């Protein structure tokens, strides 16, 4: 096992134990906030003194959104878990990139294969961003989303003209996603 792969394993273990500890703290804090344990006991007083100030930014955001302050521990746990998953995914992605780069340096033909693979992956990412942005109703003119429309409209517009109308559902991104995979397999063989 290489040093980087060992680091990824250690980070995953640390994140797992951090999430487990955050789950335990969230449970006890929730029990204290909802008065399921004695609010004047030492555990509840410790939670109010030490843990609640840490969760204050989360609690403020929840209250501004119309939620209950007692749900702050659970949203904090969600943030810890999602943040950990994003970090692990980013580390795995970087590991994959380093492996591909080491393969690309072995020969010129391998370099072209890696670059083509990256181009197809970028198109897939643009399609996913475009579809998800329609689900959460982000404007296609947003500076964060506009690039995905620019990268994918050239292939989605002809597909929409060829596809039958399925009412409010647009299946052209799904067809484009499948076609990208097919073309990638044909080119990289």
N, C-alpha and C positions, 0 to 999 in steps of 0.2 A: 504494500500500500504506500503510495507516494505521500509526501508531506502535506500536500494540499488536500488530498482525499482524507487523510487523517484529521486535518483541521475541520473539514466539513462534518465528519462523524462527531467530533468533540462539540462543535457548535450545535448540531442537532440535539445531542444529549443535554447540553446546557439549556437550550430553548425548551426542551420537553420538561425538565425539572423546574424551570422558571414558570412555565404555563401551569404545572401542577401546583406550585406554591401560590401562584396568582389565583387559581381556582379555590384553594383552601382559604386564602385571605378574603376572596370575594364572598364565599359562603358565610364565613364568620361575620364579616361586615354587614352583609345582607340580613343575617339573623339579628344583629344589634340594631340596625336601622328599622327593621320591621317589628321590633320589640318581642321577638320570639325567645330571646334570652333577656335576662335582667338588665335593663338599660343603665342601672346604677352599679352593676357588678364590675369587677376589675377588667374583665375581657372587653366589655362594651366601652368602658372608659379608655382603655388602651386604644381601641379602634377609633374612637372619636379624637383622641389626642394625636395619634401617629398616622393612621391610615387615611382618615377622612381628609386631612389637608392635601394629601397626594391626589386624592380623587376629586378634589374641588373643581378643577377645570372640566373634567368629564361631567360632573354633576351640573355645572352651570350650563354647559351645552345642551344637556338633556332637558333641563328645565326650560331653556329658551325654545326648544323644539316642542314643548308641550308634554314632556314625559314626567315621570315620577322620580324624585331624587333617590328613592330607595332602589332604583334600577341601575344606579351608577356603578356598583361593584360588578355587575354582570356585563355592562358595556365596556368597562375597563378590561375585564377578562377577554372579551371579544377582540379588543384592540391588541392585547398582548398576543393572542393566538394568531390573528391575521398578520400582525407585524412579524411574528416568527415565521409564518408560512411564506411571506414575501421575502424575508431574508434567506431562508433555505432555498427557495426557488431561484433567487438571484445568484446564490453561491453555486447551485447546480448548473445554472446557465453559464456562469463564468467558467466552470470546470469544463463544460462541453465546448465552449469557445476555445479554450486553451488546447483541448485535445484536437479540435478541428484545425487550429493553426499549426500544431505540430505535424499533422497529416499534410497540410497544405505546403509546408516547407520541404516535404520529401521529394516532390516532383512538380513540374509545371502543369501537367494534366490534373494532378490532385488539387492544385491551387484553383484551377478553373472549376472543378467540381465543387469545391467548398464555396467559392463565390456564387455559383449558380444556386447551390443549396440555400445560402444566405438570402439571395434575392427572392426565392420562392417562400422562404420563411417570413420575410418582410411583407410580402403580399398577403400571406395568411394573417399576419398580425394586423395589417391594415383592415382586412375584412372583419376580423373579430372586433376591433375598436369601432368600426363603423356600425356593426350590428348592435353592439352593446350600447353605443351612444343613442341609438334610436329607442332602445328599451327604457333608458333612464331619461330620455327626452332632453338631450343636450343638443344645442343648435349646431347644424352642420357648418356654420360659419365661425364657430368658436376656434380660437387659435390652437386649442389642444386637439381638435377633431378634424379640422379642415384638411390636414395632410392625408388622412385616411380616405377622404372623398376624392382628393386629387389622384391618389394612387390606385383607386379601384373603379372609378366611374367609367374608364375606358373599356373595362371588360363587363361591367354590369349593365350598361345601357344597351348593348346589342343583345344580351341575354334576356332583358326585359321585353324587348321587341319580339323575340322568338318564343318566349314562354307564354302559355295561356294565362289568363287572369284568374287568380285564386282569391279574389276579393281583397280584403285589407292585408293579406299575408303576401309578402314578397319573398319568393323562394330563390331568386337569382343569386343572392350571396351564398346559399348552400350549394347551388349548382356550380358557381365559380370556385368555391372551396374544393369541391370534388375534381373539377377540371384542372385546377392548379396541381393537385396531387398526381393526377394522371400525366400531365405534361412533364412534371418533374421526374416521374419514374421513367418516362420515355427518353428524356434528354440525358439523365444521369446514368443510364445503362451503358 
